[in-house]
Amino acid sequence: MNASTRAARRTAANRAGLVGFALTAILGILWAFASPILSAPDENAHAMKAIAQAHGQLVGEEVEGVMHLVVRLPDEFRYDPALLCYAGDENRSADCGAELGGERGQDWFNTWTGAYNPVYYALVGWPSLLLGGDAGLIAMRVVSALIGALFVGAAFQSALASPRQRWMPLVLAFAALPLCVYLMGSVNPNGFEIAASVALWMALLRLLEAHDDDGSDVVFSTTWLWVVTTAAAAALVTARALGPLWLVVIVALAALTVGWRPVRRLFTTARSYIWIAVIAVFGLFSLGWTLLGGSLSSQANEGDAPLVGAGFLEGAVYMLRLTDELLQQSIGEFGWLDAVLPGWSLWAVAAVVAAIVFLAVGSADRRAAVVIAVAVAACVLVPVLVQSRSVAQTGIIWQGRYGLFLYLGALILVGWLLSSPYAERVAWMSVRYTWLGAVMLSAFGAYAFLFVMYRYVVGLDDRITEMVLAPEWQPPGGWMLLVGLYSLASAAFAVFVGRLGAIAARPADASA
């Protein structure tokens, strides 16, 4: 690759990162405005923790007779349980909800996140110092969406950093699935975790590739790739208590994918240990906070969740039977699991995934086939093993969204393998598949946004036409405006991914 081509490809990669950031941010911000206050999963616990922390209370306090730690709230964020009067009832609109900071609210909240790692909450909680009530929460959501979009943008930038990129735009399009950007646009570290993991998967693969024999074709320096990898890893390990374990899983699967040689070279390069040390500091901080701060799950009572007190084997069998349901949850269940997309709509996503995996398996050599099998097995077994290990204490509390970091990572690994020379015989299909897949995923996203609006505006027991004729609840700006903007943003994202697929398919020596 000559200097001019290298510079052109670096420019194309930077442009992909910027546009990817902008479009992902728009999608997440639209969810931030569209979702009723505290309607995202566990958002009441996370938001109250972030608000209290921003106002000086790092960890909640124990109060006799009250389950979970208690955090104190300023008057402008007084919490009224009626805020979630519609949660769990898909036929009830969000119109019954109270106002955050209303006079009837209480100035405290007992949150099970009171002792959680403070990093995410510090990043998103500061707008509560400037704005109060519903506006303050929406501002926190917007900040969360922007942070998530930064990581997704970095993933798109890394995706075009090498000639080995043909299928990467399509697999990264899954990072903008509606549930992913919905979680990024809420006050919940789950979205932060998903976005950071996507950036980590992509940057780590490129970093390892840069240490291989043909690594000179990677258009970014190893220093920049280390910056992205370190930032994403630091975010991931501090997002939730299991973050350090997720980092180990990602590094192990990425190393298996690229092979031993680049891994050995990375670990025999002296300056690598500077960055590894930084990641280790964040990892040790996370582990120390979890072990000393008490943010591991406490003992649940029978009835709080299925199988409280059960053994490992019983939990494993139960989780294996849930695999199909968890996969569906990771695509189509919003809110407090009370905005569930129709099963038929999920086939759009399933068809794109199946096509990618089919092409990868059909063209794989022996080693690639092993990697694909291990990645798929990890998607099933990691949730089973993790949940079964704690089932006696917590019961079955795993939800499909917790596995998104792994599901998206497996698709990135498959795309990386498909973009390698061994899959050259299916390379001619990449551009048309990328366009088709991007359109299907974006259409699904627009439908999901409309459906969730339908659930909250009138409830699912009313005809959808009632959204127009007799809406009971409206988000800021009105649901019609937000649905229209989201549809336009989804279409723009499809065009972005399709055009990026065409750029990625150009020969290595072609100008971008």
Secondary structure as GFF3:
##gff-version 3
##sequence-region A 1 512
A	DSSP	alpha_helix	3	34	.	.	.	ID=ss1
A	DSSP	alpha_helix	43	54	.	.	.	ID=ss2
A	DSSP	beta_strand	69	72	.	.	.	ID=ss3
A	DSSP	three_ten_helix	75	77	.	.	.	ID=ss4
A	DSSP	three_ten_helix	81	84	.	.	.	ID=ss5
A	DSSP	three_ten_helix	94	96	.	.	.	ID=ss6
A	DSSP	beta_strand	108	111	.	.	.	ID=ss7
A	DSSP	alpha_helix	119	125	.	.	.	ID=ss8
A	DSSP	three_ten_helix	126	129	.	.	.	ID=ss9
A	DSSP	alpha_helix	133	159	.	.	.	ID=ss10
A	DSSP	alpha_helix	168	172	.	.	.	ID=ss11
A	DSSP	three_ten_helix	173	176	.	.	.	ID=ss12
A	DSSP	alpha_helix	178	184	.	.	.	ID=ss13
A	DSSP	alpha_helix	189	210	.	.	.	ID=ss14
A	DSSP	three_ten_helix	215	217	.	.	.	ID=ss15
A	DSSP	alpha_helix	222	239	.	.	.	ID=ss16
A	DSSP	alpha_helix	243	258	.	.	.	ID=ss17
A	DSSP	alpha_helix	260	267	.	.	.	ID=ss18
A	DSSP	alpha_helix	272	293	.	.	.	ID=ss19
A	DSSP	alpha_helix	312	321	.	.	.	ID=ss20
A	DSSP	alpha_helix	323	332	.	.	.	ID=ss21
A	DSSP	beta_strand	333	334	.	.	.	ID=ss22
A	DSSP	beta_strand	339	340	.	.	.	ID=ss23
A	DSSP	three_ten_helix	343	346	.	.	.	ID=ss24
A	DSSP	alpha_helix	347	363	.	.	.	ID=ss25
A	DSSP	alpha_helix	366	394	.	.	.	ID=ss26
A	DSSP	three_ten_helix	400	403	.	.	.	ID=ss27
A	DSSP	alpha_helix	404	418	.	.	.	ID=ss28
A	DSSP	three_ten_helix	421	429	.	.	.	ID=ss29
A	DSSP	alpha_helix	430	457	.	.	.	ID=ss30
A	DSSP	alpha_helix	466	469	.	.	.	ID=ss31
A	DSSP	alpha_helix	479	504	.	.	.	ID=ss32
###
